[in-house]
């Protein structure tokens, strides 16, 4: 992702082993729903850790060539992105930010950078979003994504770079 100018003091770098503590912290922040199950704190922590391990294993099995990135603001980690770049598709597997980093345009900036990458190789960009996540869906729609398939509780959304939009329109 070199050569892409990210605004707002943002930087994207490959994830490394020393990011494990941050990724665990981020996962805990993202999975607040698991904190509400009404169990003892130790049990909840065990469930959150198990869920993170299951998610990590599932991603590595489903997307063996995926790349994992840390999103930083002024050299402090604020989020992550998991992306599978294939020869004909850019698949955003997962993107997440710490609560204090949400709503500040960071996600939009990262998505636009990924769209730029996809446009450079003339590949569509695919992602899934929970149907109930209206904020994320509105962001994706504002960036030109459209719903391709609805498989509750998710919607699969796709964005086509300008070169492919022109080609597909001329074929119609």
TORNU-489722 format. One line per 2 residues: their letters; for each residue x, y, z of C-alpha. Coordinates in nm, 3 decimals, padded with zeros to 5 digits. Layout:
a> X,Y,Z | ...
# end
This chain:
xx> 00.000,00.000,00.000 | 00.296,00.223,-00.060
xx> 00.247,00.540,-00.260 | -00.099,00.607,-00.123
xx> -00.142,00.933,00.058 | -00.363,00.891,00.362
xx> -00.499,01.203,00.528 | -00.543,01.279,00.896
xx> -00.200,01.148,01.002 | -00.298,00.791,00.911
xx> -00.060,00.514,00.816 | -00.125,00.151,00.721
xx> 00.142,-00.109,00.789 | 00.158,-00.488,00.790
xx> 00.066,-00.650,01.120 | 00.350,-00.815,01.310
xx> 00.366,-01.052,01.606 | 00.416,-00.766,01.851
xx> 00.069,-00.633,01.755 | -00.099,-00.924,01.936
xx> -00.181,-00.724,02.251 | -00.332,-00.441,02.047
xx> -00.538,-00.683,01.837 | -00.673,-00.847,02.153
xx> -00.762,-00.504,02.295 | -00.932,-00.409,01.969
xx> -01.127,-00.735,01.958 | -01.250,-00.678,02.314
xx> -01.359,-00.325,02.219 | -01.536,-00.442,01.904
xx> -01.714,-00.733,02.073 | -01.890,-00.532,02.343
xx> -02.198,-00.745,02.273 | -02.023,-01.035,02.446
xx> -01.976,-00.823,02.757 | -02.355,-00.805,02.801
xx> -02.423,-01.178,02.836 | -02.459,-01.141,03.212
xx> -02.194,-01.392,03.313 | -01.900,-01.354,03.546
xx> -01.612,-01.146,03.414 | -01.372,-01.443,03.385
xx> -01.624,-01.639,03.179 | -01.689,-01.343,02.952
xx> -01.314,-01.292,02.900 | -01.276,-01.661,02.815
xx> -01.560,-01.640,02.562 | -01.412,-01.326,02.400
xx> -01.069,-01.492,02.374 | -01.223,-01.809,02.226
xx> -01.416,-01.602,01.974 | -01.098,-01.419,01.868
xx> -00.914,-01.751,01.820 | -01.206,-01.892,01.620
xx> -01.223,-01.580,01.403 | -00.847,-01.587,01.340
xx> -00.856,-01.955,01.245 | -01.161,-01.907,01.024
xx> -01.000,-01.617,00.836 | -00.677,-01.811,00.780
xx> -00.872,-02.112,00.647 | -01.110,-01.914,00.424
xx> -00.850,-01.664,00.305 | -00.506,-01.831,00.313
xx> -00.348,-01.547,00.113 | -00.498,-01.262,00.315
xx> -00.284,-00.977,00.439 | -00.331,-00.821,00.780
xx> -00.269,-00.454,00.845 | -00.258,-00.220,01.142
xx> -00.403,00.126,01.095 | -00.214,00.392,01.287
xx> -00.276,00.756,01.364 | 00.043,00.942,01.442
xx> 00.220,00.608,01.504 | -00.041,00.483,01.754
xx> -00.251,00.180,01.651 | -00.620,00.265,01.618
xx> -00.753,-00.013,01.395 | -00.696,-00.309,01.170
xx> -00.782,-00.423,00.821 | -00.773,-00.776,00.680
xx> -00.761,-00.790,00.302 | -00.741,-01.067,00.046
xx> -00.593,-00.948,-00.284 | -00.664,-01.201,-00.556
xx> -00.592,-01.158,-00.926 | -00.941,-01.028,-00.998
xx> -01.084,-00.909,-00.665 | -00.995,-00.707,-00.357
xx> -01.185,-00.856,-00.063 | -01.203,-00.650,00.255
xx> -01.247,-00.931,00.505 | -01.254,-00.718,00.816
xx> -01.199,-00.360,00.925 | -01.228,-00.237,01.282
xx> -01.137,00.067,01.489 | -01.108,00.141,01.858
xx> -01.422,00.319,01.985 | -01.240,00.651,02.031
xx> -01.124,00.639,01.666 | -01.470,00.587,01.517
xx> -01.670,00.861,01.350 | -01.366,01.070,01.258
xx> -01.332,00.978,00.890 | -01.051,00.726,00.938
xx> -01.252,00.435,00.800 | -01.353,00.637,00.497
xx> -00.992,00.734,00.430 | -00.873,00.373,00.452
xx> -01.156,00.250,00.230 | -01.077,00.515,-00.030
xx> -00.711,00.406,-00.025 | -00.820,00.046,-00.081
xx> -01.050,00.156,-00.362 | -00.752,00.334,-00.517
xx> -00.553,00.008,-00.499 | -00.840,-00.186,-00.654
xx> -00.875,00.072,-00.932 | -00.502,00.044,-01.011
xx> -00.545,-00.325,-01.090 | -00.898,-00.285,-01.232
xx> -01.046,-00.522,-00.972 | -01.379,-00.489,-00.793
xx> -01.377,-00.459,-00.416 | -01.598,-00.684,-00.205
xx> -01.698,-00.668,00.162 | -01.967,-00.796,00.398
xx> -02.154,-00.589,00.652 | -02.409,-00.677,00.916
xx> -02.755,-00.577,00.795 | -02.821,-00.391,01.121
xx> -02.504,-00.180,01.092 | -02.666,00.121,00.926
xx> -02.370,00.353,00.988 | -02.128,00.125,00.803
xx> -02.377,00.056,00.523 | -02.430,00.429,00.469
xx> -02.054,00.483,00.453 | -02.009,00.202,00.201
xx> -02.297,00.330,-00.012 | -02.154,00.683,-00.006
xx> -01.831,00.537,-00.148 | -02.014,00.367,-00.434
xx> -02.067,00.018,-00.294 | -02.394,-00.155,-00.377
xx> -02.557,-00.461,-00.225 | -02.486,-00.770,-00.430
xx> -02.629,-01.046,-00.210 | -02.828,-01.053,00.114
xx> -02.752,-01.352,00.336 | -02.887,-01.264,00.682
xx> -02.746,-01.138,00.903 | -02.503,-01.000,00.642
xx> -02.512,-00.816,00.313 | -02.234,-00.860,00.062
xx> -02.150,-00.530,-00.105 | -01.937,-00.463,-00.410
xx> -01.766,-00.163,-00.565 | -01.647,-00.151,-00.925
xx> -01.360,00.076,-01.027 | -01.435,00.325,-01.307
xx> -01.258,00.114,-01.573 | -01.483,-00.184,-01.499
xx> -01.798,00.028,-01.473 | -01.734,00.168,-01.820
xx> -01.665,-00.179,-01.958 | -01.973,-00.337,-01.800
xx> -02.196,-00.052,-01.919 | -02.066,-00.086,-02.278
xx> -02.144,-00.461,-02.267 | -02.507,-00.397,-02.164
# end
